[in-house]
Amino acid sequence: MKILVRNLSRDTTQDELLELFKGFGAVQYCTLIMDKETGQSKGFAFVEMPKVGEAKLAIKRLNAAEIGGSKIRVKKAEDGKDTAGEPGAAQ
């Protein structure tokens, strides 16, 4: 299941995010979206978890959690609408 993570602190790293989601199960990939010009985080990421049950638990537990000083928003990514910038997404 593809998951969209929004409202991330600009200081949160891809590795930190990966470890956070690994606490709920297998993670196929974790991609923190970066600004090409500044190299800084854009404050959102995509996570792919192959097992739906684990993904749903991660969404439930992490939505509105405070990570790195920011209250993050976590939801299922909607194909086409939420996946721009995701690996393999049409640009």
Contacts in CASP RR format, 6 or more apart in sequence:
PFRMAT RR
TARGET T0000
AUTHOR 0000-0000-0000
METHOD contacts of the structure
MODEL  1
MKILVRNLSRDTTQDELLELFKGFGAVQYCTLIMDKETGQSKGFAFVEMP
KVGEAKLAIKRLNAAEIGGSKIRVKKAEDGKDTAGEPGAAQ
1 48 0 8 1.000
1 49 0 8 1.000
1 50 0 8 1.000
1 52 0 8 1.000
1 55 0 8 1.000
1 56 0 8 1.000
1 76 0 8 1.000
2 46 0 8 1.000
2 47 0 8 1.000
2 48 0 8 1.000
2 76 0 8 1.000
2 77 0 8 1.000
2 79 0 8 1.000
2 82 0 8 1.000
2 83 0 8 1.000
2 86 0 8 1.000
3 21 0 8 1.000
3 46 0 8 1.000
3 47 0 8 1.000
3 48 0 8 1.000
3 49 0 8 1.000
3 55 0 8 1.000
3 58 0 8 1.000
3 59 0 8 1.000
3 74 0 8 1.000
3 75 0 8 1.000
3 76 0 8 1.000
3 77 0 8 1.000
4 44 0 8 1.000
4 45 0 8 1.000
4 46 0 8 1.000
4 74 0 8 1.000
4 75 0 8 1.000
4 76 0 8 1.000
4 77 0 8 1.000
4 82 0 8 1.000
5 17 0 8 1.000
5 44 0 8 1.000
5 45 0 8 1.000
5 46 0 8 1.000
5 47 0 8 1.000
5 62 0 8 1.000
5 72 0 8 1.000
5 73 0 8 1.000
5 74 0 8 1.000
6 43 0 8 1.000
6 44 0 8 1.000
6 72 0 8 1.000
6 73 0 8 1.000
6 74 0 8 1.000
7 43 0 8 1.000
7 44 0 8 1.000
7 70 0 8 1.000
7 71 0 8 1.000
7 72 0 8 1.000
7 73 0 8 1.000
8 17 0 8 1.000
8 32 0 8 1.000
8 41 0 8 1.000
8 43 0 8 1.000
8 44 0 8 1.000
8 45 0 8 1.000
8 67 0 8 1.000
8 70 0 8 1.000
8 72 0 8 1.000
9 43 0 8 1.000
9 67 0 8 1.000
9 68 0 8 1.000
9 69 0 8 1.000
9 70 0 8 1.000
10 40 0 8 1.000
10 41 0 8 1.000
10 43 0 8 1.000
11 41 0 8 1.000
11 68 0 8 1.000
12 32 0 8 1.000
12 41 0 8 1.000
12 43 0 8 1.000
12 67 0 8 1.000
12 68 0 8 1.000
12 70 0 8 1.000
13 32 0 8 1.000
14 30 0 8 1.000
14 31 0 8 1.000
14 32 0 8 1.000
14 45 0 8 1.000
16 67 0 8 1.000
17 30 0 8 1.000
17 32 0 8 1.000
17 45 0 8 1.000
17 47 0 8 1.000
18 27 0 8 1.000
18 30 0 8 1.000
18 47 0 8 1.000
20 62 0 8 1.000
20 67 0 8 1.000
21 27 0 8 1.000
21 30 0 8 1.000
21 47 0 8 1.000
21 49 0 8 1.000
21 58 0 8 1.000
21 62 0 8 1.000
23 58 0 8 1.000
24 49 0 8 1.000
24 54 0 8 1.000
24 55 0 8 1.000
24 57 0 8 1.000
24 58 0 8 1.000
24 61 0 8 1.000
24 62 0 8 1.000
25 49 0 8 1.000
25 51 0 8 1.000
25 54 0 8 1.000
25 58 0 8 1.000
26 49 0 8 1.000
26 50 0 8 1.000
26 51 0 8 1.000
26 54 0 8 1.000
27 47 0 8 1.000
27 48 0 8 1.000
27 49 0 8 1.000
28 48 0 8 1.000
28 49 0 8 1.000
28 50 0 8 1.000
29 46 0 8 1.000
29 47 0 8 1.000
29 48 0 8 1.000
29 87 0 8 1.000
30 45 0 8 1.000
30 46 0 8 1.000
30 47 0 8 1.000
30 48 0 8 1.000
31 45 0 8 1.000
31 46 0 8 1.000
31 47 0 8 1.000
31 86 0 8 1.000
31 87 0 8 1.000
32 41 0 8 1.000
32 43 0 8 1.000
32 45 0 8 1.000
33 41 0 8 1.000
33 42 0 8 1.000
33 43 0 8 1.000
33 44 0 8 1.000
33 45 0 8 1.000
33 46 0 8 1.000
33 85 0 8 1.000
34 40 0 8 1.000
34 41 0 8 1.000
34 42 0 8 1.000
35 41 0 8 1.000
35 42 0 8 1.000
46 77 0 8 1.000
46 83 0 8 1.000
46 85 0 8 1.000
46 86 0 8 1.000
46 87 0 8 1.000
47 58 0 8 1.000
49 55 0 8 1.000
49 58 0 8 1.000
55 76 0 8 1.000
58 74 0 8 1.000
59 74 0 8 1.000
59 75 0 8 1.000
59 76 0 8 1.000
62 72 0 8 1.000
62 74 0 8 1.000
63 72 0 8 1.000
63 73 0 8 1.000
63 74 0 8 1.000
63 75 0 8 1.000
64 71 0 8 1.000
64 72 0 8 1.000
64 73 0 8 1.000
65 71 0 8 1.000
65 72 0 8 1.000
65 74 0 8 1.000
66 72 0 8 1.000
77 83 0 8 1.000
77 86 0 8 1.000
80 89 0 8 1.000
80 90 0 8 1.000
83 89 0 8 1.000
84 91 0 8 1.000
85 91 0 8 1.000
END
